[in-house]
Amino acid sequence: MTHPEFLPIQWKSSHLELLDQRILPGKKEFLKITTVEETILAIREMAVRGAPAIAITGVFGLTLGAKSRVGVASAKEIDFLLTSVLESRPTAVNLSYAIREAKNRIQGITDWSLIANSWESYGNEMVQLDLAANKALGENGVSLFSKDQSEFHIITHCNTGALATAGHGTALGVIRSLRDSGKKVIVYADETRPFLQGSRLTAFEMMEEGIECYIITDGMSGWLMNHRKIDAVLVGCDRVAANGDTANKIGTYNLGIVAKEHGVPFYVCATKDSFDLNLKTGDEIPIEMRKESEVTQFDFLKTEDGNFLFPEGKTSPIGARALNPSFDVTKAHLIKNFITEFGCFGPDEISVRLKTV
């Protein structure tokens, strides 16, 4: 999906335009973001999501924050701006890397206009680097699939396509590249509560691409592997610890266990910035806990006249409690390979491979 209509992040010099992923596939509308506060809200409310897209959006949010200020910047003001954006979503490591680099790029600069220029350049650079990395990752992923086989059945989880990145995507990027190599690909979009990224976003992207796709709920993967030959599971990630433990959208761990039981190769698609060698294992990865109401009600389930399909949008008894961890951690032993822009390798090779890039 390279047509401008579907690029999720579009910088317009004076403002940022984000494809509002909360209302897809029903509407294709862009939010006009003019302040850093609006940027933080868009990230928190998941108008934009996906680790690479969040990082890029965060840097453009910093740019808007700097553009709104004049004169000399104090260290306290800069740190407050950086910290505010960093705390918008804690699990994805890409955002923390981007904030750290944004800070490094303005060392010794105190004029707000020059800071804004530096961050604007960095944001545009990130877009181009992410696109290039995703396309390289996609090509590397193709190498793991047999050249002699003409058709592949692949399960993917959450949304890892153009909508989650600067374009092309990671796991869906591999699927696009596999299709472009002349193979037929049948995709099973594993549903993900509570934001339904499988049906709303992955199926949307696959239909736009003309790739055959079936939506399954996140409890159907075992049945599917029992009844159909699944060639691979392809997922993205938000953070990878040094030992290979991987944080991704809630439900990925379950899918990894089922894949292991059925002998289906489980591949994690990750760009360089997804690896966090400062964390020894997945136990150290911070897991974002989100609002209970995201599980107990569907605010987007409304009738044509704008009324909730269920009372106050609730799909559970009034007063019912819910747990809502946004991510889980898939253990390294469940992962066959990481697919990256700099090659494909097992969890035990992470530290060695990263030293070469």
Salt bridges, closest charged atoms under 4 A:
GLU17 OE2 - HIS15 NE2 3.07
ASP20 OD1 - ARG22 NE 2.88
GLU45 OE1 - LYS291 NZ 3.88
ASP79 OD1 - LYS103 NZ 3.48
GLU101 OE2 - ARG105 NE 2.79
GLU120 OE1 - LYS67 NZ 3.62
GLU125 OE2 - ARG105 NH2 2.93
GLU151 OE2 - HIS153 NE2 2.93
ASP180 OD1 - ARG179 NE 2.70
ASP190 OD2 - HIS157 ND1 2.95
GLU205 OE1 - ARG176 NH2 2.54
GLU208 OE2 - LYS28 NZ 3.26
GLU209 OE2 - ARG176 NE 2.86
GLU209 OE1 - ARG179 NH2 2.68
GLU212 OE1 - LYS184 NZ 3.65
ASP231 OD1 - LYS229 NZ 2.50
ASP273 OD1 - LYS272 NZ 3.59
ASP276 OD2 - ARG239 NH1 2.84
ASP283 OD1 - LYS331 NZ 3.73
GLU288 OE1 - ARG89 NH2 2.74
GLU288 OE2 - ARG290 NH1 2.80
GLU292 OE2 - ARG321 NH2 2.55
GLU294 OE2 - ARG290 NH2 2.81
GLU349 OE1 - ARG353 NE 3.56
